[in-house]
Amino acid sequence: VERQEGLQNGAEEHKMGIKSSSTRRLILEDAKIPIENLLGGVGKGAYIAFNILNHGRLKLGSGAIGAAKESLRGAAAYASERHQFGRPIASFGLIQHKLAEIAARIFAGESAVYRTASMIDQVMETGELMESTQPGFPRAIDEFALECSIIKIACSEILDFAVDEALQIHGGYGYTEEFPAARAYRDSRINRIFEGTNEINRMLIPGMLMKRAMSGQLALLPAAQALMDEVLSPPPQSFDEDEMTLANELKLARNAKKVALMTLGTAAQKYMTKLGDQQEILMGIADIIMDAYAMESAILRAQKLHAAQGKESAARYIDMVQVFCNDAAERIEANAKNTLAAMTEGDELRTLLAALRRFTKNTPMNTVAARQRIADVMIQANKYAY
């Protein structure tokens, strides 16, 4: 009992990270709240709390991206200063690979944050309210819950990757408290637990899509059927890569959304109301959806930067998008294969895999050269150069 009380009273001393944040229990017993302090309607507290979570997830994601930038800054500066074999370790290919991969993931995550925040702002400006609540709440609070979950998961995992690689770049020094890499590594870990664990949020993403489909807000099953009709028809004419910037990547992103629709549609038809019990399948579908959203967000932002700044100034963004999309396409294919194989077999599986090969067909790019160019920019600036 004494040990348990000690843990409760001294929780601050026992935390792994975020030691400047006080973590304590708050007990409200027989607490009386004045009626004028009531938020919303009686019995609607859960609705308010859950929608506060949506905003919290968006803010957590944007904060994680800022922290990832700081980790990249520290890693790039250290790699430029630290010498081995008579030259800075920033000149070694494997260190450049790490710096460039952090940068590419930051760009994709930040693009998704900007895109989501912009969509929320646009709906907020309309002043539209949810009719199902009394008093009404802004429609934007609820409408982009799915995107906020994506932001929370993706950006917290980008930060985890960034701090891990930054610590690795520091070598043994990174494992000491003399350098900030150790604190960043410890503090990052909580973000995958805050605002609903990443596992819970992964379940929410396909779950929210299915909920909207069942309520008539989203024509999921008709879209899935139309997709299968497309699979049985001749392939459409491919993009002319000279037509637009990142045309091949845009094709990959559009096909990634088709893969997400195919896997979710197959799962909905097979499991129907019991889909919520298939957590591994939901996780695979969620990862496909997240990669598709990040790909498209990064492409759209890079295209705007290219149009505004010109080809030379936007070259770093183009490289980061191409690297991210190339690798995301491989992740999507692997996730889709595993998910489809868990749901189907025999001729049905072979048909779906044939469709998957069509949607994920891609000629790999030279990501080694692209990463070297990205790393050169980051090392020269000694930070995330945006």
C-alpha contacts under 8 A as a table, 3 or more apart, distances in Angstrom:
res1	aa1	res2	aa2	distance
1	V	4	Q	5.06
1	V	5	E	6.17
2	E	5	E	5.12
2	E	6	G	6.06
3	R	6	G	4.94
3	R	7	L	6.20
4	Q	7	L	5.12
4	Q	8	Q	6.30
5	E	8	Q	5.03
5	E	9	N	5.99
6	G	9	N	5.15
6	G	10	G	5.65
6	G	11	A	7.84
7	L	10	G	5.22
7	L	11	A	5.35
7	L	14	H	7.45
8	Q	11	A	5.30
8	Q	24	R	7.49
8	Q	25	R	7.85
9	N	24	R	7.74
10	G	13	E	5.64
10	G	14	H	7.04
11	A	14	H	5.29
11	A	15	K	6.49
11	A	23	T	6.58
11	A	24	R	6.98
12	E	15	K	5.62
12	E	19	K	6.53
12	E	21	S	7.93
12	E	22	S	6.19
12	E	23	T	6.25
13	E	19	K	7.76
15	K	18	I	7.52
15	K	19	K	6.63
16	M	19	K	7.57
16	M	186	R	6.38
16	M	187	D	7.68
17	G	183	R	7.30
17	G	186	R	4.91
17	G	187	D	4.57
17	G	188	S	7.91
17	G	189	R	7.83
17	G	190	I	7.66
18	I	21	S	5.59
18	I	186	R	7.57
18	I	187	D	5.11
19	K	22	S	7.22
28	L	31	A	5.64
33	I	37	N	6.70
33	I	38	L	7.57
34	P	37	N	5.46
34	P	38	L	7.20
35	I	38	L	5.43
38	L	41	G	7.41
38	L	42	V	7.77
39	L	45	G	7.43
40	G	44	K	6.52
40	G	45	G	7.36
40	G	48	I	7.70
40	G	134	Q	6.91
40	G	135	P	6.00
41	G	44	K	5.41
41	G	45	G	7.62
41	G	134	Q	6.03
41	G	135	P	6.60
42	V	45	G	7.24
43	G	46	A	7.58
44	K	47	Y	5.36
44	K	48	I	6.58
45	G	48	I	5.21
45	G	49	A	6.17
46	A	49	A	4.99
46	A	50	F	6.04
47	Y	50	F	5.30
47	Y	51	N	6.27
48	I	51	N	5.28
48	I	52	I	6.15
49	A	52	I	5.07
49	A	53	L	6.37
50	F	53	L	4.98
50	F	54	N	6.65
51	N	54	N	4.92
51	N	55	H	6.71
51	N	141	I	6.14
51	N	142	D	6.34
51	N	145	A	7.72
52	I	55	H	5.29
52	I	56	G	6.10
53	L	56	G	4.77
53	L	57	R	6.00
53	L	195	E	6.01
53	L	196	G	7.96
54	N	57	R	5.22
54	N	58	L	6.53
54	N	141	I	7.23
54	N	142	D	7.68
54	N	144	F	7.92
54	N	145	A	5.47
54	N	148	C	5.75
54	N	149	S	7.18
55	H	58	L	5.17
55	H	59	K	6.26
55	H	141	I	7.45
55	H	148	C	7.17
56	G	59	K	5.10
56	G	60	L	5.91
56	G	195	E	6.52
57	R	60	L	5.02
57	R	61	G	6.12
57	R	148	C	5.59
57	R	149	S	6.28
57	R	151	I	6.91
57	R	152	K	4.94
57	R	195	E	5.99
58	L	61	G	5.22
58	L	62	S	6.36
58	L	113	V	7.27
58	L	117	A	7.98
58	L	148	C	5.04
58	L	149	S	7.57
58	L	151	I	6.01
58	L	152	K	6.16
59	K	62	S	5.16
59	K	63	G	6.07
60	L	63	G	5.10
60	L	64	A	6.10
60	L	152	K	6.27
60	L	156	S	7.74
60	L	191	N	7.42
61	G	64	A	5.06
61	G	65	I	6.40
61	G	113	V	7.28
61	G	151	I	5.35
61	G	152	K	4.71
61	G	153	I	7.58
61	G	154	A	7.60
61	G	155	C	4.93
61	G	156	S	6.14
62	S	65	I	5.18
62	S	66	G	6.48
62	S	110	E	7.11
62	S	113	V	6.29
62	S	151	I	7.90
62	S	155	C	7.27
63	G	66	G	5.09
63	G	67	A	6.31
64	A	67	A	5.03
64	A	68	A	6.09
64	A	155	C	5.87
64	A	156	S	5.72
64	A	158	I	7.80
64	A	159	L	5.71
64	A	188	S	8.00
64	A	191	N	7.83
65	I	68	A	4.94
65	I	69	K	6.27
65	I	106	I	6.30
65	I	109	G	7.02
65	I	110	E	6.44
65	I	155	C	6.11
65	I	156	S	7.84
65	I	158	I	7.48
65	I	159	L	6.50
66	G	69	K	5.17
66	G	70	E	6.48
67	A	70	E	5.04
67	A	71	S	6.31
67	A	159	L	6.86
68	A	71	S	5.04
68	A	72	L	6.20
68	A	102	I	7.93
68	A	106	I	7.05
68	A	158	I	7.24
68	A	159	L	4.92
68	A	162	A	5.66
68	A	163	V	6.91
69	K	72	L	5.05
69	K	73	R	6.15
69	K	103	A	7.98
69	K	106	I	7.28
69	K	383	K	7.25
69	K	384	Y	5.73
70	E	73	R	4.98
70	E	74	G	6.31
70	E	383	K	7.59
70	E	384	Y	7.94
71	S	74	G	5.20
71	S	75	A	6.10
71	S	162	A	6.44
71	S	163	V	5.91
71	S	166	A	6.16
71	S	181	A	7.20
71	S	184	A	7.42
72	L	75	A	5.04
72	L	76	A	5.96
72	L	99	L	6.86
72	L	102	I	6.98
72	L	103	A	7.48
72	L	162	A	6.86
72	L	166	A	6.64
72	L	383	K	6.09
72	L	384	Y	6.25
73	R	76	A	5.30
73	R	77	A	6.16
73	R	382	N	5.73
73	R	383	K	3.82
73	R	384	Y	6.07
74	G	77	A	5.23
74	G	78	Y	6.09
74	G	166	A	7.49
74	G	181	A	7.84
74	G	382	N	7.78
74	G	383	K	7.34
75	A	78	Y	5.17
75	A	79	A	6.00
75	A	99	L	7.63
75	A	166	A	5.09
75	A	167	L	7.74
75	A	169	I	6.43
75	A	170	H	7.03
76	A	79	A	5.12
76	A	80	S	6.22
76	A	90	A	7.37
76	A	99	L	7.01
76	A	378	M	6.81
76	A	379	I	5.47
76	A	382	N	5.12
76	A	383	K	6.22
77	A	80	S	5.22
77	A	81	E	6.37
77	A	379	I	7.22
77	A	382	N	5.06
77	A	383	K	7.32
78	Y	81	E	5.11
78	Y	82	R	5.85
78	Y	169	I	7.96
78	Y	170	H	6.94
79	A	82	R	5.33
79	A	83	H	7.90
79	A	88	P	6.47
79	A	89	I	5.31
79	A	90	A	4.70
79	A	95	I	7.73
79	A	169	I	6.96
79	A	170	H	7.59
80	S	83	H	7.76
80	S	88	P	5.49
80	S	89	I	6.61
80	S	90	A	5.29
80	S	379	I	6.86
80	S	382	N	7.82
81	E	88	P	6.27
81	E	89	I	7.97
82	R	88	P	5.44
82	R	89	I	6.02
83	H	86	G	6.13
83	H	87	R	5.02
83	H	88	P	4.07
83	H	89	I	5.63
84	Q	87	R	5.58
84	Q	88	P	6.19
84	Q	89	I	6.16
87	R	91	S	7.19
88	P	91	S	5.80
88	P	92	F	7.84
89	I	92	F	5.44
89	I	95	I	6.81
90	A	93	G	7.89
90	A	95	I	5.88
90	A	96	Q	6.23
90	A	379	I	7.16
91	S	95	I	7.45
91	S	96	Q	7.06
92	F	95	I	5.55
92	F	96	Q	6.33
93	G	96	Q	5.02
93	G	97	H	6.07
93	G	372	Q	7.45
94	L	97	H	4.92
94	L	98	K	6.42
95	I	98	K	5.20
95	I	99	L	6.38
95	I	169	I	6.86
96	Q	99	L	5.16
96	Q	100	A	6.00
96	Q	371	R	7.00
96	Q	372	Q	6.10
96	Q	375	A	5.20
96	Q	376	D	7.76
97	H	100	A	5.25
97	H	101	E	6.04
97	H	368	V	7.60
97	H	371	R	5.92
97	H	372	Q	6.95
97	H	375	A	7.21
98	K	101	E	5.23
98	K	102	I	6.25
98	K	165	E	6.48
99	L	102	I	5.29
99	L	103	A	6.29
99	L	375	A	5.80
99	L	378	M	7.45
100	A	103	A	5.02
100	A	104	A	6.11
100	A	320	M	7.87
100	A	371	R	5.18
100	A	372	Q	7.18
100	A	374	I	5.37
100	A	375	A	4.85
100	A	378	M	7.70
101	E	104	A	5.12
101	E	105	R	6.21
101	E	371	R	7.18
102	I	105	R	5.33
102	I	106	I	6.14
102	I	158	I	7.65
102	I	161	F	7.35
102	I	162	A	5.58
102	I	165	E	7.99
103	A	106	I	5.05
103	A	107	F	6.21
103	A	320	M	7.24
103	A	374	I	7.68
103	A	378	M	7.98
103	A	384	Y	6.53
104	A	107	F	5.21
104	A	108	A	6.39
104	A	320	M	4.57
104	A	321	V	6.76
104	A	323	V	6.96
104	A	324	F	6.00
105	R	108	A	5.16
105	R	109	G	6.08
105	R	158	I	6.33
105	R	320	M	7.97
105	R	324	F	6.77
106	I	109	G	5.14
106	I	110	E	5.84
106	I	155	C	8.00
106	I	158	I	6.84
107	F	110	E	5.19
107	F	111	S	5.98
107	F	298	A	6.84
107	F	317	Y	7.80
107	F	320	M	7.11
107	F	321	V	7.76
108	A	111	S	5.14
108	A	112	A	6.37
108	A	294	A	5.57
108	A	295	M	6.80
108	A	297	S	6.93
108	A	298	A	4.92
108	A	321	V	7.23
108	A	324	F	7.38
109	G	112	A	5.18
109	G	113	V	6.34
109	G	151	I	7.32
109	G	154	A	6.73
109	G	155	C	5.73
109	G	158	I	7.47
109	G	294	A	6.47
109	G	298	A	7.89
110	E	113	V	4.98
110	E	114	Y	6.23
111	S	114	Y	5.20
111	S	115	R	6.10
111	S	294	A	7.32
111	S	297	S	5.42
111	S	298	A	5.21
111	S	301	R	6.39
112	A	115	R	5.09
112	A	116	T	6.07
112	A	151	I	6.89
112	A	293	Y	7.20
112	A	294	A	5.67
112	A	297	S	5.20
112	A	298	A	6.95
113	V	116	T	5.27
113	V	117	A	6.07
113	V	151	I	6.44
114	Y	117	A	5.22
114	Y	118	S	6.04
115	R	118	S	5.16
115	R	119	M	6.29
115	R	297	S	6.57
116	T	119	M	5.16
116	T	120	I	6.26
116	T	144	F	7.64
116	T	147	E	6.58
116	T	148	C	7.45
117	A	120	I	5.14
117	A	121	D	6.14
118	S	121	D	5.07
118	S	122	Q	6.20
119	M	122	Q	5.17
119	M	123	V	6.46
120	I	123	V	5.35
120	I	124	M	6.06
120	I	140	A	5.47
120	I	141	I	7.66
120	I	144	F	7.00
121	D	124	M	4.98
121	D	125	E	6.15
121	D	140	A	7.86
122	Q	125	E	5.31
122	Q	126	T	6.97
123	V	126	T	5.38
123	V	127	G	7.23
123	V	128	E	7.36
123	V	139	R	7.19
123	V	140	A	5.53
124	M	127	G	5.48
124	M	128	E	7.09
124	M	138	P	6.67
124	M	139	R	7.33
124	M	140	A	5.78
127	G	138	P	6.71
128	E	138	P	5.88
128	E	139	R	5.74
129	L	136	G	5.22
129	L	137	F	5.09
129	L	138	P	4.37
129	L	139	R	4.87
130	M	133	T	5.97
130	M	136	G	5.20
130	M	137	F	5.32
130	M	138	P	6.07
130	M	139	R	5.07
131	E	134	Q	7.49
131	E	136	G	5.95
132	S	136	G	7.25
133	T	136	G	4.92
133	T	137	F	6.73
134	Q	137	F	7.85
137	F	141	I	7.40
138	P	141	I	5.70
138	P	142	D	7.72
139	R	142	D	5.78
139	R	143	E	6.04
140	A	143	E	5.02
140	A	144	F	6.33
141	I	144	F	6.71
141	I	145	A	7.26
142	D	145	A	5.55
143	E	146	L	7.81
144	F	147	E	5.30
144	F	148	C	6.28
145	A	148	C	5.07
145	A	149	S	6.32
146	L	149	S	5.19
146	L	150	I	6.41
146	L	204	L	7.33
146	L	205	I	5.51
146	L	208	M	6.71
147	E	150	I	4.96
147	E	151	I	6.21
148	C	151	I	5.02
148	C	152	K	6.15
149	S	152	K	5.06
149	S	153	I	6.25
149	S	201	N	5.62
149	S	202	R	7.58
149	S	204	L	7.58
149	S	205	I	6.91
150	I	153	I	5.37
150	I	154	A	5.91
150	I	201	N	7.69
150	I	202	R	7.95
150	I	205	I	7.44
150	I	290	M	5.87
151	I	154	A	5.34
151	I	155	C	5.71
152	K	155	C	5.69
152	K	156	S	6.00
152	K	198	N	7.59
153	I	156	S	5.48
153	I	157	E	6.22
153	I	192	R	6.97
153	I	198	N	5.42
153	I	201	N	7.11
153	I	202	R	7.66
154	A	157	E	5.31
154	A	158	I	6.10
154	A	290	M	7.24
155	C	158	I	4.84
155	C	159	L	6.15
156	S	159	L	5.14
156	S	160	D	6.27
156	S	188	S	7.66
156	S	191	N	5.63
156	S	192	R	5.89
157	E	160	D	4.89
157	E	161	F	6.15
157	E	192	R	7.21
158	I	161	F	5.12
158	I	162	A	6.11
159	L	162	A	4.92
159	L	163	V	6.12
159	L	188	S	6.69
160	D	163	V	5.45
160	D	164	D	6.12
160	D	185	Y	7.33
160	D	188	S	5.96
160	D	189	R	6.74
161	F	164	D	5.24
161	F	165	E	6.17
162	A	165	E	5.31
162	A	166	A	5.97
163	V	166	A	4.95
163	V	167	L	6.05
163	V	181	A	6.77
163	V	184	A	6.16
163	V	185	Y	5.23
163	V	188	S	7.40
164	D	167	L	5.26
164	D	168	Q	6.29
164	D	185	Y	6.34
165	E	168	Q	4.89
165	E	169	I	6.15
166	A	169	I	5.11
166	A	170	H	6.46
166	A	174	G	7.90
166	A	181	A	6.52
167	L	170	H	5.12
167	L	171	G	6.52
167	L	174	G	4.73
167	L	175	Y	7.04
167	L	181	A	5.22
167	L	182	A	6.76
167	L	185	Y	7.37
168	Q	171	G	5.07
168	Q	174	G	6.79
169	I	174	G	7.64
170	H	173	Y	5.57
170	H	174	G	4.67
170	H	181	A	7.64
171	G	174	G	5.45
171	G	175	Y	7.31
172	G	175	Y	5.42
172	G	176	T	7.19
173	Y	176	T	5.39
173	Y	178	E	7.34
173	Y	179	F	6.69
174	G	177	E	7.65
174	G	179	F	6.10
174	G	180	P	7.63
174	G	181	A	5.39
174	G	182	A	5.73
175	Y	181	A	7.55
175	Y	182	A	5.66
176	T	179	F	6.35
176	T	182	A	6.29
177	E	180	P	6.77
177	E	181	A	7.95
177	E	182	A	5.90
177	E	183	R	7.06
179	F	182	A	6.57
180	P	183	R	5.45
180	P	184	A	6.26
181	A	184	A	5.15
181	A	185	Y	6.11
182	A	185	Y	5.13
182	A	186	R	6.38
183	R	186	R	5.15
183	R	187	D	6.00
184	A	187	D	5.16
184	A	188	S	5.93
185	Y	188	S	5.44
185	Y	189	R	6.98
186	R	189	R	5.92
187	D	190	I	6.41
188	S	191	N	5.89
189	R	192	R	6.22
189	R	193	I	7.74
190	I	193	I	5.28
190	I	194	F	6.11
191	N	194	F	5.11
191	N	195	E	7.99
192	R	196	G	8.00
192	R	197	T	5.61
192	R	198	N	5.43
193	I	196	G	6.00
193	I	197	T	4.22
193	I	198	N	6.57
194	F	197	T	6.22
196	G	200	I	6.15
196	G	201	N	6.45
197	T	200	I	5.25
197	T	201	N	6.31
198	N	201	N	5.01
198	N	202	R	6.02
199	E	202	R	5.09
199	E	203	M	6.46
199	E	283	M	7.77
200	I	203	M	5.16
200	I	204	L	6.34
201	N	204	L	4.87
201	N	205	I	6.45
202	R	205	I	5.54
202	R	206	P	7.58
202	R	282	L	7.24
202	R	283	M	5.69
202	R	286	A	5.58
202	R	287	D	7.63
203	M	206	P	6.37
203	M	207	G	6.14
203	M	276	G	7.88
203	M	279	Q	6.91
203	M	282	L	5.95
203	M	283	M	6.35
203	M	286	A	7.29
204	L	207	G	4.77
204	L	208	M	5.73
205	I	208	M	5.46
205	I	209	L	6.60
205	I	286	A	5.96
206	P	209	L	5.04
206	P	210	M	6.18
206	P	264	L	7.37
206	P	282	L	6.41
206	P	285	I	6.95
206	P	286	A	6.10
207	G	210	M	5.15
207	G	211	K	6.14
207	G	276	G	7.20
208	M	211	K	4.95
208	M	212	R	6.19
209	L	212	R	5.23
209	L	213	A	6.18
209	L	218	L	7.45
210	M	213	A	4.90
210	M	214	M	6.12
210	M	220	L	7.72
210	M	268	A	7.77
211	K	214	M	5.17
211	K	215	S	6.27
212	R	215	S	5.12
212	R	216	G	6.22
212	R	217	Q	4.97
212	R	218	L	5.35
213	A	216	G	5.22
213	A	217	Q	5.72
213	A	218	L	4.37
213	A	219	A	5.74
213	A	220	L	5.59
213	A	221	L	7.77
214	M	217	Q	7.59
214	M	218	L	7.73
215	S	218	L	7.62
216	G	219	A	6.60
219	A	222	P	5.72
219	A	223	A	6.13
220	L	223	A	5.16
220	L	224	A	6.13
220	L	261	L	7.74
220	L	265	G	6.94
221	L	224	A	4.93
221	L	225	Q	6.17
221	L	265	G	6.10
221	L	268	A	7.98
222	P	225	Q	5.05
222	P	226	A	6.14
223	A	226	A	5.01
223	A	227	L	6.15
223	A	261	L	7.74
224	A	227	L	4.99
224	A	228	M	6.41
224	A	261	L	6.08
224	A	262	M	6.06
224	A	265	G	5.41
224	A	266	T	7.99
225	Q	228	M	5.13
225	Q	229	D	6.37
226	A	229	D	5.02
226	A	230	E	6.32
227	L	230	E	4.96
227	L	231	V	6.31
227	L	258	K	7.33
227	L	262	M	7.25
228	M	231	V	4.91
228	M	232	L	6.51
228	M	262	M	7.91
229	D	232	L	5.27
229	D	233	S	6.49
230	E	233	S	5.10
230	E	234	P	7.69
230	E	235	P	7.96
231	V	234	P	7.65
231	V	235	P	7.80
231	V	355	A	6.00
239	F	243	E	7.62
239	F	247	A	6.61
239	F	248	N	7.08
239	F	251	K	7.41
240	D	243	E	5.45
240	D	244	M	8.00
240	D	247	A	7.42
241	E	244	M	6.54
241	E	245	T	7.75
241	E	246	L	7.63
241	E	247	A	5.41
241	E	248	N	6.35
242	D	245	T	7.55
242	D	247	A	7.74
243	E	247	A	7.17
244	M	247	A	5.44
245	T	303	Q	6.31
245	T	306	H	7.80
246	L	249	E	5.19
246	L	250	L	6.12
246	L	299	I	6.95
246	L	303	Q	7.42
246	L	318	I	7.41
246	L	322	Q	7.66
247	A	250	L	5.06
247	A	251	K	6.29
248	N	251	K	5.09
248	N	252	L	6.34
249	E	252	L	4.92
249	E	253	A	6.21
249	E	295	M	7.98
249	E	299	I	7.24
249	E	321	V	7.97
249	E	322	Q	6.73
249	E	325	C	6.30
249	E	326	N	7.84
250	L	253	A	5.04
250	L	254	R	6.20
250	L	296	E	6.90
250	L	299	I	6.74
251	K	254	R	5.14
251	K	255	N	6.12
252	L	255	N	5.13
252	L	256	A	5.98
252	L	325	C	7.43
252	L	329	A	6.91
252	L	359	F	7.78
252	L	360	T	7.08
252	L	362	N	7.76
253	A	256	A	4.88
253	A	257	K	6.45
253	A	292	A	5.67
253	A	293	Y	7.96
253	A	295	M	5.85
253	A	296	E	5.61
253	A	325	C	7.74
254	R	257	K	5.28
254	R	258	K	6.58
254	R	292	A	7.85
254	R	296	E	7.85
255	N	258	K	4.88
255	N	259	V	6.26
255	N	359	F	5.20
255	N	360	T	6.88
256	A	259	V	5.01
256	A	260	A	6.28
256	A	288	I	7.27
256	A	289	I	7.82
256	A	291	D	7.96
256	A	292	A	5.39
256	A	329	A	7.34
256	A	332	I	7.10
256	A	359	F	7.19
256	A	360	T	7.42
257	K	260	A	4.98
257	K	261	L	6.19
257	K	289	I	6.95
257	K	292	A	5.89
258	K	261	L	4.97
258	K	262	M	6.02
258	K	359	F	7.38
259	V	262	M	4.99
259	V	263	T	6.15
259	V	288	I	7.63
259	V	332	I	7.97
259	V	336	A	7.19
259	V	356	L	6.78
259	V	359	F	6.91
260	A	263	T	5.35
260	A	264	L	6.03
260	A	285	I	6.33
260	A	288	I	5.84
260	A	289	I	5.76
261	L	264	L	5.20
261	L	265	G	5.70
262	M	265	G	5.18
262	M	266	T	6.03
263	T	266	T	5.17
263	T	267	A	6.16
263	T	285	I	6.53
263	T	336	A	6.84
263	T	339	T	7.24
263	T	340	L	6.66
264	L	267	A	5.03
264	L	268	A	6.05
264	L	285	I	6.47
265	G	268	A	5.07
265	G	269	Q	6.21
266	T	269	Q	5.29
266	T	270	K	6.17
266	T	343	M	7.91
267	A	270	K	5.19
267	A	271	Y	5.92
267	A	272	M	7.46
267	A	275	L	6.94
267	A	281	I	7.87
267	A	343	M	7.07
268	A	271	Y	5.57
268	A	272	M	4.88
268	A	273	T	7.92
268	A	275	L	6.64
269	Q	272	M	5.60
270	K	343	M	7.59
271	Y	274	K	5.26
271	Y	275	L	4.88
272	M	275	L	5.70
273	T	276	G	7.30
274	K	277	D	5.71
274	K	278	Q	7.56
275	L	278	Q	5.48
275	L	282	L	7.94
276	G	279	Q	6.66
276	G	282	L	7.67
278	Q	281	I	5.51
278	Q	282	L	6.25
279	Q	282	L	5.02
279	Q	283	M	6.06
280	E	283	M	5.06
280	E	284	G	6.36
281	I	284	G	5.18
281	I	285	I	6.31
281	I	339	T	5.62
281	I	342	A	7.36
282	L	285	I	5.14
282	L	286	A	6.03
283	M	286	A	5.05
283	M	287	D	6.25
284	G	287	D	5.27
284	G	288	I	6.49
284	G	335	N	5.56
284	G	336	A	7.04
284	G	338	N	7.81
284	G	339	T	5.99
285	I	288	I	5.17
285	I	289	I	6.29
285	I	335	N	7.53
285	I	336	A	7.41
285	I	339	T	7.33
286	A	289	I	5.07
286	A	290	M	6.10
287	D	290	M	5.10
287	D	291	D	6.21
287	D	332	I	7.60
287	D	335	N	7.44
288	I	291	D	5.31
288	I	292	A	6.16
288	I	331	R	7.87
288	I	332	I	5.31
288	I	335	N	6.83
288	I	336	A	7.38
289	I	292	A	5.11
289	I	293	Y	6.16
290	M	293	Y	5.16
290	M	294	A	6.16
291	D	294	A	5.13
291	D	295	M	5.98
291	D	328	A	6.10
291	D	332	I	7.20
292	A	295	M	5.15
292	A	296	E	6.22
292	A	328	A	7.99
293	Y	296	E	5.34
293	Y	297	S	6.04
294	A	297	S	5.09
294	A	298	A	6.05
295	M	298	A	5.32
295	M	299	I	6.18
295	M	321	V	7.55
295	M	324	F	7.31
295	M	325	C	5.83
295	M	328	A	7.55
296	E	299	I	5.12
296	E	300	L	6.13
297	S	300	L	5.35
297	S	301	R	6.27
298	A	301	R	5.26
298	A	302	A	6.09
298	A	321	V	6.13
299	I	302	A	5.15
299	I	303	Q	6.08
299	I	321	V	6.34
300	L	303	Q	5.20
300	L	304	K	6.40
301	R	304	K	5.17
301	R	305	L	6.27
302	A	305	L	4.97
302	A	306	H	5.99
302	A	314	A	7.31
302	A	317	Y	5.83
302	A	318	I	6.30
302	A	321	V	7.36
303	Q	306	H	5.01
303	Q	307	A	6.20
304	K	307	A	5.12
304	K	308	A	6.13
305	L	308	A	5.07
305	L	309	Q	5.72
305	L	310	G	7.53
305	L	314	A	6.09
305	L	317	Y	7.97
306	H	309	Q	5.40
306	H	310	G	5.01
306	H	311	K	5.69
306	H	313	S	7.57
306	H	314	A	5.12
306	H	315	A	7.96
307	A	310	G	5.79
307	A	311	K	7.92
309	Q	312	E	7.83
309	Q	313	S	5.74
309	Q	314	A	6.25
310	G	313	S	5.78
310	G	314	A	6.16
311	K	314	A	5.29
311	K	315	A	5.95
312	E	315	A	5.25
313	S	316	R	7.32
314	A	317	Y	5.36
314	A	318	I	6.34
315	A	318	I	5.07
315	A	319	D	6.21
316	R	319	D	5.16
316	R	320	M	6.26
316	R	373	R	7.50
316	R	374	I	6.00
316	R	377	V	7.56
317	Y	320	M	5.09
317	Y	321	V	6.14
318	I	321	V	5.20
318	I	322	Q	6.10
319	D	322	Q	5.18
319	D	323	V	6.16
319	D	370	A	5.65
319	D	371	R	7.51
319	D	373	R	7.74
319	D	374	I	6.80
320	M	323	V	5.25
320	M	324	F	6.09
320	M	370	A	7.71
320	M	371	R	7.80
320	M	374	I	6.98
321	V	324	F	5.12
321	V	325	C	5.96
322	Q	325	C	5.24
322	Q	326	N	5.93
322	Q	365	M	7.98
323	V	326	N	5.24
323	V	327	D	6.35
323	V	365	M	7.98
323	V	367	T	5.78
323	V	370	A	7.04
323	V	371	R	7.43
324	F	327	D	5.42
324	F	328	A	5.93
325	C	328	A	4.89
325	C	329	A	5.92
326	N	329	A	5.44
326	N	330	E	6.82
326	N	364	P	6.65
326	N	365	M	7.06
327	D	330	E	5.23
327	D	331	R	6.43
328	A	331	R	4.97
328	A	332	I	6.06
329	A	332	I	5.10
329	A	333	E	6.24
329	A	360	T	6.68
330	E	333	E	5.20
330	E	334	A	6.29
330	E	360	T	7.94
331	R	334	A	5.19
331	R	335	N	6.10
332	I	335	N	5.15
332	I	336	A	5.97
333	E	336	A	5.17
333	E	337	K	6.13
333	E	356	L	7.32
333	E	360	T	6.33
334	A	337	K	5.23
334	A	338	N	6.34
335	N	338	N	5.32
335	N	339	T	6.05
336	A	339	T	5.04
336	A	340	L	5.92
336	A	356	L	7.68
337	K	340	L	5.33
337	K	341	A	6.04
337	K	353	L	7.07
337	K	356	L	7.94
338	N	341	A	5.19
338	N	342	A	6.25
339	T	342	A	5.16
339	T	343	M	6.60
340	L	343	M	5.21
340	L	344	T	5.96
340	L	349	L	6.84
340	L	352	L	7.50
340	L	353	L	7.85
341	A	344	T	5.46
341	A	345	E	6.43
341	A	349	L	6.66
344	T	348	E	6.33
344	T	349	L	5.24
345	E	348	E	5.94
345	E	349	L	4.66
345	E	350	R	7.50
346	G	349	L	5.44
346	G	350	R	6.37
347	D	350	R	5.03
347	D	351	T	6.12
348	E	351	T	5.20
348	E	352	L	6.30
349	L	352	L	5.14
349	L	353	L	6.04
350	R	353	L	5.09
350	R	354	A	6.13
351	T	354	A	5.16
351	T	355	A	6.43
352	L	355	A	5.05
352	L	356	L	6.14
353	L	356	L	4.79
353	L	357	R	6.16
354	A	357	R	5.19
354	A	358	R	6.47
355	A	358	R	5.10
355	A	359	F	6.36
356	L	359	F	5.10
356	L	360	T	6.03
357	R	360	T	5.24
357	R	361	K	5.76
358	R	361	K	5.49
366	N	369	A	5.83
366	N	370	A	6.58
367	T	370	A	4.90
367	T	371	R	5.85
368	V	371	R	5.23
368	V	372	Q	6.29
369	A	372	Q	5.11
369	A	373	R	6.40
370	A	373	R	5.18
370	A	374	I	6.27
371	R	374	I	4.97
371	R	375	A	5.97
372	Q	375	A	5.07
372	Q	376	D	6.11
373	R	376	D	5.16
373	R	377	V	6.61
374	I	377	V	5.39
374	I	378	M	6.48
375	A	378	M	5.05
375	A	379	I	5.93
376	D	379	I	5.21
376	D	380	Q	6.01
377	V	380	Q	5.25
377	V	381	A	6.24
377	V	385	A	6.84
378	M	381	A	5.21
378	M	382	N	5.62
378	M	383	K	5.51
378	M	384	Y	5.66
378	M	385	A	5.76
379	I	382	N	4.73
379	I	383	K	6.94
381	A	384	Y	7.40
381	A	385	A	6.29
